[in-house]
């Protein structure tokens, strides 16, 4: 059987990678060819992404693949985080750095929009959970502020679509990334035009929607020359990183929940249809697009961001590595302090340890007096948040949930995996860790005819990657801790 090579560009909010996938005889091998940092840039009090620097890093990744690894990929594909977008003018030029979703300009945007359109109506038309940084609210904040940037915008493109555009010159919007915007019809490749226009946003700035796995064009001649590549296809993979990650869940049935664990923890189920009701509105769950028309019914949970920001805050006094932080948590007293990880104070506090300490004090728990206590607080709280989320999902899921698949970089955290099994009382299956890149690559393989279905993609994952199982351990009283946790979030 022919050996196929696909190059995935996987960009997160803190780093990016170029991962080469080699598919042969139903097995996939991954090779990291380039890694780079990604950080928000603060300019004049606002936070942005440097789209031009990111594109240069992707070109470097393609060049390294060809020159250092001696492999010309058959195609390329890009996935990123959701909601953020670039602005193009009539000449097709990017006219501003894209705002980052943690920017404060949307702080009041949801309440402002709900004065025009009832909250219930927005959810009914989109099925997307309310988060202040959703693209709808980002654009509405620009309308409200009479942004001069919006006035000269001819088109917007979400981050993976913008990078595809820089590679290919083709401007389209991929379904899974568009579904994070709160601007499409639930489960359909169709803009929710009435809602968008009621918000004062012109639908003329939106481009055509395409399904994951669409070949949108070829690498432009100038980019090919610069990188030493041939003009291979550019594929709109599942452009939202979580959509790509979920495509690589190594499940053979549907009786599971997943946690895509990284900076964010995305916890949910894969559904054949959107789940939009008064109940899902009250719980604030989202219905985002997946591969082969599936819906990712899930909750965004503030994940390893909490730990990452603690480490960053402490780095001058003590530069912990990740294993050291886990060991501190293991040695600390469990359940002494708990937080609601999704409280707004943790979105972008500047000093995460202070935010956690303040939360604990204000909620009557006292004050953590050590790094170990803060770290253990985060891990316990995340595990209990997963249990809380699981119980909510069970109230609307048509299928039983018998296990939890944890995928992504966070699947390497064996301590949190075990806490998750303990808290939820379910078996946890951890892996693959390179879930997003794997899903990206397999969607490319399907687009290029090397694979033929989502089921076949998941069979490749099962054949190619080892997973680790964690069974519930009854040593601690998680039920008592859960009652304490619920008192904080209800």
Order of alpha helices (4+ residues) and beta strands (2+ residues): beta-beta-beta-beta-beta-alpha-beta-beta-alpha-alpha-alpha-alpha-beta-alpha-beta-alpha-alpha-beta-beta-alpha-beta-alpha-beta-beta-alpha-beta-beta-alpha-alpha-alpha-alpha-beta-alpha-beta-alpha-alpha-beta-alpha
